[in-house]
Amino acid sequence: MSDFGTRFLDDLRVLVVEDETIISFLLEDMLVELGALHVQHAGNVASALAYLENHTPDLAVLDVNLGGERAYPVAEILEHRKVRFLFTTGYGRSGLDTRWASHAVVQKPFNIEAMTAALRQLLATPPSS
C-alpha cells in the first residue's frame, strides 16, 4: 500500500515540466507510487515542446515559471490535444495569467497530500474542450 493512498494513475504517461530537478524527481517518485507507467521530465519550455512533437502524455504537471519563462506554450498544446494538466506555482492561483485561471493549480511548496488530491480531482474532470 502506498504512503499516498491507492494507485489511481492507472499506467498513465505523465509529463512533468519543472526547472528544479529535486522537485521534478520528487514528483516522479510520487507519480510512480500512484501508478504512473512513465514520467517524462522537461526542465524548460523548449524541451517540453520538443517532447510534444512526437508524444502525447495522458497527464501533465506544469510549473508556471521555468527560470523566467512561462509554461503557457506547453499548456496551449496540451489543451488543444485535450490532455489534462495542472499548474504548480509559488504564487498560487494569483500567479496565473487570467487566460488560465480556470485550470487546476497547486501552490508551492506543496505537500504530497495536496498534489494527490489535485490529481484525483483533475482525473475526475473532463479534459478542456
Rosetta blueprint (number, residue, H / E / L):
1 M L
2 S E
3 D L
4 F L
5 G E
6 T L
7 R L
8 F L
9 L L
10 D L
11 D L
12 L L
13 R E
14 V E
15 L E
16 V E
17 V E
18 E L
19 D L
20 E L
21 T H
22 I H
23 I H
24 S H
25 F H
26 L H
27 L H
28 E H
29 D H
30 M H
31 L H
32 V H
33 E H
34 L L
35 G L
36 A L
37 L L
38 H E
39 V E
40 Q E
41 H E
42 A E
43 G L
44 N L
45 V H
46 A H
47 S H
48 A H
49 L H
50 A H
51 Y H
52 L H
53 E H
54 N H
55 H L
56 T L
57 P L
58 D L
59 L E
60 A E
61 V E
62 L E
63 D E
64 V L
65 N E
66 L E
67 G L
68 G L
69 E E
70 R E
71 A L
72 Y H
73 P H
74 V H
75 A H
76 E H
77 I H
78 L H
79 E H
80 H H
81 R L
82 K L
83 V L
84 R E
85 F E
86 L E
87 F E
88 T E
89 T E
90 G L
91 Y L
92 G H
93 R H
94 S H
95 G H
96 L L
97 D L
98 T H
99 R H
100 W H
101 A L
102 S L
103 H L
104 A L
105 V E
106 V E
107 Q E
108 K L
109 P L
110 F L
111 N L
112 I H
113 E H
114 A H
115 M H
116 T H
117 A H
118 A H
119 L H
120 R H
121 Q H
122 L H
123 L H
124 A L
125 T L
126 P L
127 P L
128 S L
129 S L
